[in-house]
């Protein structure tokens, strides 16, 4: 089971106790926000795409949508999301629990700028009823991200 893979991953850092499991689904941004009692924008959704014949993950704020023009500028190709079967096979996590932790070898992870306005965010933890609260530096470290990208639209910058 994918959550066990994520639990084992975080166990190597002594952080497996921070994984939250719910009695209800957290498979979508809305459901995760309800389960956690937080704003949907703080859910760090993980989207899976195919680029140059290999899977990539983009972690973005819950209120952000991929901007096709920005995506093509960044990756040189049209945004093509993986199917549920492809995500499970190529990434190692089923849709609803896809996260950037404990993924298959060769999967590149990118973090979208939409996340930087928060102190902490809640990515999934490998199942459709789990999450983990991480600071942005923790997300950067534990996701093993390749780079920060700006490929999303429709999110609100932090006020300040």
C-alpha positions in Angstrom: 0.0 0.0 0.0 1.3 3.4 -1.0 0.8 5.0 2.5 3.2 2.4 3.9 5.8 3.4 1.3 5.4 7.0 2.4 5.5 6.0 6.1 8.7 4.1 5.5 10.2 7.0 3.6 9.5 9.5 6.4 10.6 6.9 9.0 14.1 7.4 7.7 13.9 11.0 8.8 12.1 10.2 12.1 9.0 12.0 10.8 6.5 9.1 10.2 4.6 10.1 13.3 3.6 13.4 11.6 1.5 11.6 8.9 -2.2 12.3 9.5 -4.8 9.7 8.6 -8.5 10.4 8.4 -11.8 8.5 8.7 -13.0 10.4 5.7 -11.6 10.8 2.2 -9.0 13.5 1.5 -8.7 12.6 -2.2 -9.6 16.0 -3.6 -8.5 19.5 -2.5 -12.0 20.2 -1.1 -12.2 16.9 0.8 -8.7 17.3 2.2 -9.5 20.9 3.3 -12.7 19.6 5.1 -10.8 16.7 6.7 -8.0 19.1 8.0 -10.3 22.1 8.8 -8.1 24.4 6.7 -8.4 26.5 3.5 -8.3 24.6 0.3 -5.4 26.8 -1.0 -3.1 25.2 1.7 -3.6 21.8 0.3 -0.5 21.0 -1.7 -2.0 19.0 -4.6 0.4 16.8 -6.6 -0.3 16.6 -10.4 1.3 14.0 -12.6 2.3 14.6 -16.2 4.4 13.0 -19.0 7.4 14.9 -20.2 10.0 13.5 -22.7 8.6 10.0 -22.1 8.9 10.1 -18.3 6.6 11.0 -15.5 7.0 14.3 -13.6 5.1 15.6 -10.6 4.1 19.3 -10.0 3.1 20.2 -6.5 0.9 23.3 -6.4 -1.4 25.1 -4.1 -4.9 23.9 -3.9 -6.3 27.0 -5.6 -3.9 27.0 -8.5 -4.6 25.7 -12.0 -2.0 24.7 -14.5 -1.5 27.5 -17.1 -1.0 25.7 -20.5 1.1 28.5 -21.9 3.4 28.7 -18.9 3.6 24.9 -18.8 4.7 24.7 -22.4 7.3 27.4 -21.9 8.7 25.6 -18.9 8.7 22.0 -20.3 8.6 22.5 -24.1 5.5 20.4 -24.5 1.8 20.5 -24.0 0.5 19.5 -20.6 -0.6 15.9 -20.7 -1.8 14.5 -17.4 -1.2 10.9 -16.6 -4.3 8.6 -16.5 -5.1 7.0 -13.1 -3.5 3.7 -14.2 -0.4 5.5 -15.5 0.0 7.4 -12.3 -0.2 4.3 -10.1 2.2 2.4 -12.4 4.8 5.1 -13.2 4.7 7.3 -10.1 3.9 4.6 -7.5 0.9 6.2 -5.9 -2.8 6.0 -6.8 -4.8 9.1 -7.8 -6.2 10.7 -4.6 -3.0 9.9 -2.7 -0.3 11.0 -5.2 2.4 12.8 -3.4 6.1 13.6 -4.0 7.4 11.2 -1.3 8.4 7.6 -1.8 7.9 7.8 -5.6 9.4 5.4 -8.1 13.0 6.1 -9.2 13.3 8.6 -12.1 10.2 10.6 -11.2 11.1 14.3 -11.3 9.4 16.6 -8.8 8.7 20.3 -9.3 7.3 22.7 -6.8 5.1 25.6 -8.1 5.6 29.2 -6.9 2.0 29.2 -5.8 3.1 27.4 -2.6 5.6 30.0 -1.4 3.0 32.2 0.1 2.3 29.7 3.0 4.3 28.8 6.1 3.0 25.3 6.0 1.1 23.2 3.5 -0.6 19.8 3.5 0.4 17.3 0.7 -1.1 13.8 0.6 0.9 11.0 2.1 0.2 8.2 -0.3 -3.4 7.3 0.3 -6.8 9.0 -0.3 -7.3 9.6 3.4 -3.9 11.0 4.5 -1.8 14.1 4.6 1.3 15.6 6.3 1.9 19.1 7.4 5.2 20.5 6.2 6.9 23.9 6.1 7.9 25.0 2.6 11.6 24.3 3.4 10.6 20.8 4.6 8.5 20.2 1.4 11.5 21.3 -0.7 13.8 19.0 1.2 11.6 15.8 1.5 10.1 16.0 -2.0 13.6 16.0 -3.5 12.4 18.6 -5.9 14.3 19.2 -9.1 13.4 22.9 -9.2 10.8 25.6 -8.4 8.6 26.4 -11.4 5.9 29.0 -12.3 3.4 27.1 -14.3 0.1 27.9 -12.5 -2.6 30.6 -12.6 -5.7 31.7 -10.7 -4.1 31.8 -7.3 -4.0 34.7 -5.0 -0.6 36.1 -3.8 -0.2 36.5 -0.1 -1.3 39.9 1.2 1.4 41.8 2.9 
